[in-house]
Amino acid sequence: MQLSLISPEGIVFTGDVEMIVIPGAKGDFGVLDRHAPFMTMLRKGPVTLYQNGHKHQVFNISGGFCEVIPDRCIVLADSVE
């Protein structure tokens, strides 16, 4: 699945991942390829990327929005560390 993590400063990460765990406004959620489409607000917390069944990279965000479509996830973060 293609992930784009974008902050006001620009693109922080873009690439293929196996799974993403994201801090949603009402709790953390995981996204796999072919997930049902939805859009949600995000809260402060870690965005964790998984590849080959292992934690690959972690980005801390301060909130924002996420859009999921079957083959892509776009995270628009207020800020990213």
C-alpha positions in Angstrom: 0.0 0.0 0.0 1.2 3.5 -0.8 1.6 5.9 2.1 2.0 9.7 1.9 2.8 11.5 5.1 2.6 15.2 4.6 3.3 18.2 6.9 2.9 21.9 6.2 6.6 21.9 5.4 6.2 19.3 2.7 6.3 15.5 2.1 7.9 13.7 5.0 7.5 10.2 3.7 6.1 8.5 0.6 6.5 4.9 -0.2 5.1 1.4 0.1 4.3 -0.1 3.5 2.7 -3.3 4.6 0.7 -1.8 7.5 0.3 1.6 9.2 -0.9 2.3 12.8 -2.3 5.8 13.2 -3.5 7.8 16.2 -7.1 8.5 15.3 -9.2 11.0 17.2 -11.2 8.2 18.9 -8.3 5.7 19.3 -5.5 4.1 17.3 -6.3 2.2 14.1 -4.4 0.0 11.7 -4.6 0.2 7.9 -3.8 -2.7 5.6 -3.9 -2.8 1.8 -7.5 -2.9 0.4 -8.9 -1.2 3.6 -12.4 0.2 3.3 -12.3 3.9 2.3 -12.8 6.5 5.1 -11.6 9.8 6.3 -10.9 10.8 10.0 -9.3 13.4 12.2 -6.1 12.5 14.0 -4.8 13.3 17.5 -1.2 13.7 18.8 0.7 10.4 18.7 3.0 8.1 16.7 2.4 7.0 13.2 4.0 3.5 13.0 5.0 2.0 9.6 5.4 -1.8 9.2 7.3 -3.6 6.5 7.9 -7.4 6.3 6.0 -7.9 9.6 8.3 -5.6 11.6 8.2 -2.1 12.8 10.0 -0.1 10.2 9.7 3.6 11.1 7.9 5.8 13.6 6.9 9.5 13.1 5.3 11.6 15.8 2.5 13.8 14.7 0.6 16.6 16.5 -2.8 15.9 14.9 -4.3 16.3 11.4 -6.4 14.3 9.0 -6.1 10.9 7.3 -7.8 9.6 4.1 -7.8 5.9 3.3 -8.7 4.4 -0.1 -8.2 0.8 -1.0 -4.5 1.1 -2.2 -3.4 4.3 -0.6 -3.3 6.2 2.7 -2.7 9.9 3.0 -1.8 11.5 6.3 -2.0 15.3 6.5 -0.3 16.1 9.7 -0.3 19.5 11.6 3.4 18.8 12.3 5.8 15.8 12.2 8.8 14.9 14.3 
